[in-house]
Amino acid sequence: MSVRLDKRHYSAMFVFLSMDIVRPYYERMGLIVRDEAKFVTHLRRILREGRSEHGTTPFNLEFINRALDDIVNSCDSETGDRFLDWARHTFVDTPASHPHTYSWLFILRRSAAIPSLWARLGLPPDQRTMLRREFLKLIDDTDVSRLEEQFEVDDLAGWDLEVYDWSGYKDAEVNPLLSVSCTIEIFRFQTALQRLVGHLSEAEFIRFWKDAGIVGRQEGLTTIQELKSPKNLKEPA
């Protein structure tokens, strides 16, 4: 790995993905692995090595680089590349690591809820209603709403209790299901946004990009003056 890495982001990702309470949400989080049992077993071996080297999280960058290489090398190339892209750009430890993505999310989610705002986004009038309906359908999160409220430390057992304790997340009262919920939200939003811009011509896209930024700043939905292009909304952790 030669990219800039965030120790907290990747340490949390390793721990949370290794937990039995998180595994049922892999697909909804956008994480596709061919053999989930093998993947989890591999993660737990890596985490045991991390514990023996560091005692707790966050792990150092040398270990994180080695762990990511280990995971990628254990997969076929397609799965490995897909995992790295997901780890860098979709997994959410803290929203602060995705400022442009969350700005776009706040702008479009708020605008989709208010037709008069949606009409100010510069979208083609003849497609506006269809695009709003499709966008709302793709970002719907009723199946995981209030998911984080289901987390109870007393319900943890086995590996989940062990890793939650020694990683330091128990003392810090970190809720892994909050990270799961945020990651599902971002994955669905990324999918919806790419579907939306895919309907636009280049001229329509440029107008949408410009007008959405104006709406966001005028409505207090972002403080970013120049939003990144929604066609390349990659914010590596």
N, C-alpha and C positions, 0 to 999 in steps of 0.2 A: 504494500500500500504506500502510495506517495502523496495522498491527499491530506488536507488538514483534518484532524479528528478532534472531536469533543469527548473528553474522557467520561464525563457524566452520562452523556447520551448513550454511548456504546455500552458502558457498564450496566446501565439500567436495562438496555435492550437485552443483553445476555441473560440477566437475572430474570426478567419478566417472561421472556420466551421459554425459559426452562421450567416454568411453573405450570402445574396441572390445571390451575384455575384459569390460565390464559390460553392454553392450547385449543380449547373449543372455538376460539375467536380468530384463529389464524386466517382463515379464508376471508372473513368479513373485514379483517385488517388489511387485506390485499397481499398477504404472505402466502405464497404457494410453494410447498415443498413436496416432493414425490413420496417420501417416506417420513411421516411426522415422528414416529416412534424412534427411528434411527437418528433423526435430527435432534430430538430432545436429549437422547442418550449422549450424543456428541457434545451438545451444549453443557450438559452437567459435568462431563469429564473436563471440559475446558474450565468451567467454573471452579472445580475442585483444585485444578492447577493454579488458578488465580488466587484462591484462598490460601494455598500453601505459600505462594510468593508474596502476597500483599496483606493477607489477613482480613481485609474488608474492601469495600468499594470507595471511591472509584479506582479502577486499575490504571496502571501507567500506560503511556502510549505505545511503548515497545510491546507490552503484553497484548494490547488491543489489536495492534497490527498483526501480531503472530496469530492471535485467535481468529481474526477475519480471514487470514490466508488459510488457516487450518480448515475453517468451515467451507470456504470456496473450493479448496482442493479435494474435499470429501464428496463434492457434488459433480454432476456433469456440468459442462461449461455454461449451458443455457440457464440451469437452475442457479448456478453460482453467480452469474452476472445479474440475474433477476433479483437474487437476495441482496447483493450489494447495492443495487439501485434502490430497492425498498428500504434498506437500512439507512442509507444516506438521505433520502428525500421524502419518505413517507412516515416512518416510525416517529412518534412524538414522545419525547421525554418531557419537554416543556415548550409551550407555544412560542416562547422567546426565540427559539432556534429556527422558527419559520415566519419571520415578520412579514414578508411580502405575500406568502401564501395565506396567512391569516387576514391580512388586509383585504385581499381579493375575496376571501370567504365572507368577511363581515359586509363588504360592499354588496356582493351579489345576493347573499342570503337576505339581507335587509331589503334590498331592492325587489327581490322576488316576492316578498311578503306585502309590498305596497306597489300596486300597478302603476301609480303615477311616478314613482321612482324608477321602476323598470323601464318606463317609456323615455327616461332621460339618459339611458345608457348608449344611445346611438345605434341600437339594433334595427335591422330592416323592419319597417312597419308591417309588411306582409308576413313576416316570420315571428314577430314579437310574442304573440300569444302562445304559439307552439313551442318556442324556445323556453319561455317561462314555465310552461307546464312540464316539459321534459326535464328542465333543471330541477324543479321542485321534487319530481319523482325520484331522480337519481341521488339527491342529497338526503332523502327521507331517512330518519334515524329512529323511528318509533320502536323498532325492534330492540334497540340498545339504549333507549332513553333512561336516564337515571341509573345506568349500569353500575357506576362507581359506588352507589349507595348499597349495593349488594355485598360489598367487601366487608368481611368481619375477620379480624385477626384470630379470634377464637375458633374459627372454622378451619384454619389451616392445619395441615397434618403432613407427616412424612417429609419428603424433599421440600415442599413449599414452605413449611414452617422452618426447616433447617436453613434454607438459603435466605429467607426473609429476615431471619435473626442475624446470621453472621455478616450479611451484606451491609448491615447498618440501617436498612430501611424500616425495621421494626421500631428502633429507637427514634428515628426521624418521622415516624407515622406516615410513611409514603404509601399511597394507595395504587397498586399496580393496575387495578381496573379503571382508574382515571386515565392512565396512559393508554390503555386499550381503547377506551371510549374516544379519546382525542385522535388516536391513529385511525380508527374506523371513520371518524368524521372527515379527516384529511384525505383518506383514500377515496372516499365517495365524492368529495368535492373535486379532487384532481380529475377523477373520471368524468364528472359532470362538466367541468370547465373545458376539458379537451373536446368533449362532445359538442359543446356550445360553439366554440371557436371553429370547429370543423365545418359548421354550416355557413361560415362567413367567407365572402370574397376578401381579397387582400385589402381593398379600400374600406370595406365594411369593418374588417378587423381593426384597422388603424383607428377608425373613428370610435369603435367600441372601447379600445384601449385608452384613448384620450378622454372620452366622455365618462368612463367609469372612474377614472382617477379624479376628475372634477367633482363628480357626485360624492365620492368617498371623502374628499377634503371638505366640501361644503356641508356635508351631513355629519362631520366629525367622526367618520368611520375609519380614518387612517390619518396619520401624521406624515406619511411618506410622500415626498414631493414628486418623485419619479418612480412609479410602480414598475416592477420588472414585467417583461412581456409575458402574458398568460400562455403563450405558446412554448415558453421555455422556463417554467416556474420551478427551477431546481435550486434548492437551497441546501447545500451539503452540510452535514453535521460533522 
